[in-house]
């Protein structure tokens, strides 16, 4: 289910097509060798062979593929290991569609530029890898904190349950449906649905019946 969520996110971005999916690192290596994709989007926590070992194998065998990690791993040691292995980007779960879109658009620009020229300037390279240089400004009012964490009171596991439930509902689901389907209070389901809709992880349609108030019906995907 999670792989399917990632696939639909990826294919919503123009120019990207998922060739295949693998359930573990060993199968992933086999598919990389057979299909020769441009980019691999992988988790770190996988059965048989985890993401770090898989990245080591990709580098040691000089497989010509770029890698992007999408994972719940947020400890410094793991992050350093992954960055040392040369991933193009590191996306922490839970993430919004916009964060995935941002990574893929940046990667597309990188591939287009690398295939169209034999040399680049420092400024062009900075733009390709998303490292636009800015002078340091120590004025306190200029400092901005950016956080990838969920808002206070939200739980990653509950959000995953909501997303997976909606994936199974081809005709959509109301907040009441989601609440009973995953075993939470309606107010809790509504909070998660509203947050996920604003983050563009899901969409909402307002459906009007013959009587009574309109009902918000939530859907995964377009």
Phi, psi and omega in degrees: 000317180294320177299321180293322175301312180299319180299314182293323175299312183298315185282354171283345180267127184303134176093000183242136178222127177283121181281322182190171178228152179229146184271350178205172185296322181296314178296324179299316178300316179300318182289325176300314181294323183280319188263338180051060179286165174284321189222140173245127175256116187226154172272169175265322181272101179224151176287167177068302180211118186283176185295323182294315178296322179295318176297318176303316182292319178302317182286318183293330179265005178053043177288131186277076181210144176266156186230141176229127181261138175233106191207158175275353181296123182228012177278147187300320182298315179294317180300316179297317178302315183292316180295324178296337181271006168079039176287150181287324179204160183228111182250125181269138172281147353283152182225160178267164175301322182300324179292319176295317180300316180302314181296317183288322177296318178297320179294320179299317177299319179299312182295319180296317181291318182294333181270353185250359183211160180262341177210156182225158175273170178298319181296319179294319178295318178302318180293320182296321183260011174071033182241048180302121185283136177230138177297147181286129177237115186267006178296126184305323183288350180266354183277133181234128178266127178249127182236138176261005184279158175292154176299157180302135179093355179260150183236132183299318183296320179295320179297319178299320179297317179298315182296314180295322178298316181293327178299329182278347185258090183296331181264011179086174181209147176274172176299323177296318179299313182296316181302311181288329183290326182248359175079044175232169177291152181300320181296326177292314179301318182296321179299314180293317180297317179297316179296315182292327177291318178294330178276000179063028172280331178222174176234163181230139173241139176266119183251130183256127176265182181287330178223162176083182183280153176295154183242132174283125178247124187258142183226147170267137178087189184289000000 
